[in-house]
């Protein structure tokens, strides 16, 4: 289980990314984090994985969460469709 309560984070340029976020995720649950670009999703995931300190708010995890960093550039299967079977 992951438990986050009252977490807030400020970007290095002093912009508030998120404030007073609280939630829990059970081990058997799957969740999605959806939002606009550059609003703090990756920062929140880094916080959960223990790679970034929050401005405030405790984090408890029964197991160590794993963070997969952003990968810039996407692989598109349709780009290779003309090469299929060659």
C-alpha positions in Angstrom: 0.0 0.0 0.0 1.1 3.5 -0.7 -0.3 6.3 1.5 0.3 10.0 0.8 -1.2 12.7 2.9 -1.3 16.5 2.5 1.7 16.5 0.1 2.7 19.7 -1.6 5.6 20.5 -3.9 7.1 23.7 -5.3 9.1 23.8 -8.6 12.6 25.2 -8.3 11.4 28.4 -10.0 9.0 28.7 -7.0 5.8 27.8 -8.9 3.4 25.7 -6.8 3.1 22.3 -8.6 0.5 20.7 -6.3 -0.9 21.4 -2.9 -2.4 19.2 -0.2 -2.7 16.0 -2.3 -3.9 13.0 -0.3 -4.6 9.4 -1.5 -3.9 5.7 -0.8 -3.3 2.9 -3.3 -3.7 -0.7 -2.3 -1.3 -3.3 -3.7 -3.9 -4.9 -5.9 -5.0 -1.6 -7.5 -4.0 -0.1 -10.8 -4.3 3.7 -11.2 -3.7 6.3 -13.9 -2.3 9.8 -13.4 -3.7 12.0 -16.1 -3.2 15.8 -16.6 -1.9 18.5 -18.8 1.8 18.8 -19.6 4.1 20.3 -17.1 1.6 20.3 -14.1 3.6 18.1 -11.8 2.7 14.5 -12.7 6.3 13.3 -13.0 7.2 15.2 -9.8 4.4 13.5 -7.9 5.6 10.1 -9.2 9.2 10.9 -8.3 7.9 11.9 -4.8 6.1 8.5 -4.4 9.2 6.7 -5.5 11.3 8.5 -3.0 13.4 10.3 -5.6 12.2 13.8 -4.6 11.3 15.4 -1.3 8.0 17.1 -0.9 7.6 20.6 0.5 5.3 19.0 3.1 3.3 15.8 3.8 4.2 12.3 4.9 4.6 9.3 2.5 4.3 5.7 3.6 4.9 2.7 1.4 4.8 -1.0 2.4 7.1 -1.8 -0.6 9.6 0.4 -2.4 7.8 2.0 -5.4 9.7 1.9 -8.7 9.9 5.0 -10.9 10.5 4.8 -14.7 11.7 8.1 -15.9 10.2 10.0 -18.8 11.4 8.9 -22.3 11.4 11.7 -24.8 10.3 10.6 -28.3 7.7 7.9 -28.9 8.0 4.8 -30.9 5.1 4.5 -33.3 4.3 1.1 -34.7 2.7 2.5 -37.8 6.1 4.0 -38.7 7.4 0.5 -39.4 4.3 -0.9 -41.0 5.8 -0.5 -44.5 8.8 -2.7 -43.5 6.6 -5.5 -42.1 7.3 -8.8 -43.8 10.4 -7.5 -45.7 
